[in-house]
Each structure stands twice: as structure tokens, then as C-alpha cells.
Amino acid sequence: MLKPEPASALPDHARLQNLAANVPAMLYEYQWQAATNVTTFSYVSPGCRDLLGIEPDFFQHAQLADWIHADDLSGVKESIALSAKTLQPWEREWRIVRRDGETRWVKSTARPQQQPNGDILWSGLIVDITTAKQEDAARRDVEAALRQSQATLVAIQKLAHIGSWEFDATTQTVN
């Protein structure tokens, strides 16, 4: 039986293709063309299939509005424009709308590079943070319910003219 070649034995190009195809994220190159003021994705990894439910070639003609949630689109565009102006790394969280209609939260990080012709090319990645956003929302809901419960307890104690105390077993004191 033949053993598979270790990834390190692959030629560099094949190795990078393998990496891009298996990273649990969407790798991309996004380009702003200075002469025409047009933006395009010059590269999108196969990770877009899992993230967006679409093939990489979709991005050859896609606009940001084709997949970014309408409520987040202007903020994403403004932050990209600021990164283009300052050439500072770009980072943003927003919602996407998959082809099946599902909305997910994503986070993208990219580094801009000014090209000799004045274009700006961002190399970056987009990762799905939906689960983290859902967990954060659930935690906030629990904290809000706890604060409301504590406020209700204090109000009831005042109405009933009763209080509460704590016993510290270590110091044998009542607080």
C-alpha cells in the first residue's frame, strides 16, 4: 500500500492550493483599481463554499451587496475606504446572507498593499463567528435576567421589611 506524500513534499504551488482548500475560512485578495474606482476579488479560496454556500467563481462578478447583509453594507464599505486611505490593516465583523438565505456572522482581517500602479490589494481571510456571537448574546441575556432577578428580590425585601444575610463559614461571621 502506498503512503500519501506528506504535505511538505508537495511543490510550493500545490502545497498552497491544498492549504487554501482546507483552511476553515475564506482566504481572499480584494483589489481596488485606482484608475477605474472598481473593486474586485482577484482570488477567493474554496472556503467560500462552506461559509457562503457558493463557488469561488461567483466572486468574479459579485458586488459586496450580493452577499453582505444590507444593514451592514455601508459600514463595511466605509471601513474599507478608511483602510485604503490609511493603508492600515482592516478588521471588521458583519453579517452575511448565504445563498440558502441563512444569515451568519463573520469576521474579516486583511492587510492592504499599495501596488506600483496605485491600486490597493488586500490579502485577508473571513471566518465564521456565528457561534461565538450566539454564545455572547445568550450570556448577555442570562446576565440581564440575573440583574432583573436581583432587583426584584431587593424590591420585595423592601416591601416586606425583610432582609437577607450571608454566613461566612471561615470567619464564623454573619454579614
N, C-alpha and C positions, 0 to 999 in steps of 0.2 A: 504494500500500500504506500502511495506517495504522500509525503508530508507536505502541507501547504508551506509555501515560502513565507518566512517572516516578513512583516511589513517593511523592515529596514532593508531587505534585499530587493525591494521593488525600485525601479528607476524613480527619480525625484518626481517627475510629472505624474506617474501612476500613483505614487505614494500620496501626493497632494490631492489627487482626484478621490482616492479612497478615503482620505481624511475628511474632505468636504462632504462626501456622500454619507458618512457615518456620524458626524458630529450632531448631537441632538439640538440643533439650532439651524437658522438660515444664515449662511455666510453670503455677503454681497459686496459688490462695488457699485456705487451710485455716483453718477457724474453730472455735474453742471457744466454745460457748454457755454463759455463766456460769449462767443460770437453770436449765438442764436438765443441765449437765455432759455435753453431747453434742458430739462433733466431727464436722464435715462438710467436704467440699471444696465450696466455693461456686463455684469456677472451676477447670477443667483445660483446658489447651491441646491442640490436635490432636497435639502432640509425643508424647503418651502412646501413640499408635498404634505408632510406631517403637520406643519404649522398652519398653512393656509388651505390645504386641500386642493392645490393647483400645481401644475407643472412649471418648471423653470422658464420655459419659452413664453409663458403668459406675460412675463415682465418685459419682453421685447417692445411691447406697445402699451403697456399698462401705465396708468397715471396713479398717483398716490390715492386719489379719491376712489379708485376702483377697489381698494381693499382696506383703507383706513376708516374707522368709524367716523361718521360725519361730525359728531360733536368734538372730535379730537384733531380733525384735519388742519384747522388753522393754526393751532398750537404747534403741531409737528412742522408745518411749513415755516412758521416764524423761527422756530429753534434751528432749523436747517439754515435759514438765511443768516442768522446770527453766527453760526459756525462757519459759514462761507466767508463772512465779513472778517471774522477774527482769526480764522484758521485754528480755532481751539477744538479739542475733541468734543464730539457730540454724544449726548446721552439723553434718552427720553423714554418715558413709559406712556403707552397709549393702548387703545383697543383696536383690534382688527375685526373684520367681518369675513369669516370663511365663506367659501363658495356654497357650503351647505346651510348657510345662514347663522351658524353658531358664532357668538361673539366671544373673543378671548382677549386677555390682557397680555401685552408683550413689552419687553424692554430691549432697546437697541443701544449699542455703543459703537462708535465709529471714529476713525481718525481721518481728518481731511489732509490732502496733499495738493498744493497748487502745482499744476502742470506747466511746462515751459510755454504753452500757447495761452495760458491764462485760465484754462479750465480748472475745476476743482474736482478731485476724485476722493470719495470717502470709501475706505475699506472697513467693513464692520460686520456685526452679527446681530441677529434678532433671536431672542429666546422667549419661550412661553412662560409667563409668570402668573397665569390664571390661578393655579392652586394657592400660591402664596398670597395673592390678593383676596381670595375667598377666605383663607385662614385668618388674615388680618381683619377682614370685615366681621367674621364670626367672633374674634377676640374683642373687638370694639363693642359688638352687641352685648356680649357677656359682661364686659366692664360697665356698660351703661345700665344694664339690668341690675347689677350689684349696687351701683350708686343709687339707683331708684329705690331698691330694697332697703338700703341703709337709711335713706332719707325718710322712707315710710316708717321704719322702726323708730327713729328719733321722734317723728311727729306723734306716733301712737303713745310712746313713753311720756311725752309732754302732756298729752290729753288725759292720760290715765294717772298722771302724777306718780309714775314709777320710773325706775332707772335700771341700769344693768351694772354689773361689776365683773371683774376678772380676778381669778385667784392665781397667783404666781407660786407654783409648787416649789420652785427653787428657793425663793426667799421667804416662803410661807406668809405672804402679804396679800391683802385684798386691795385692789385698785378700783 
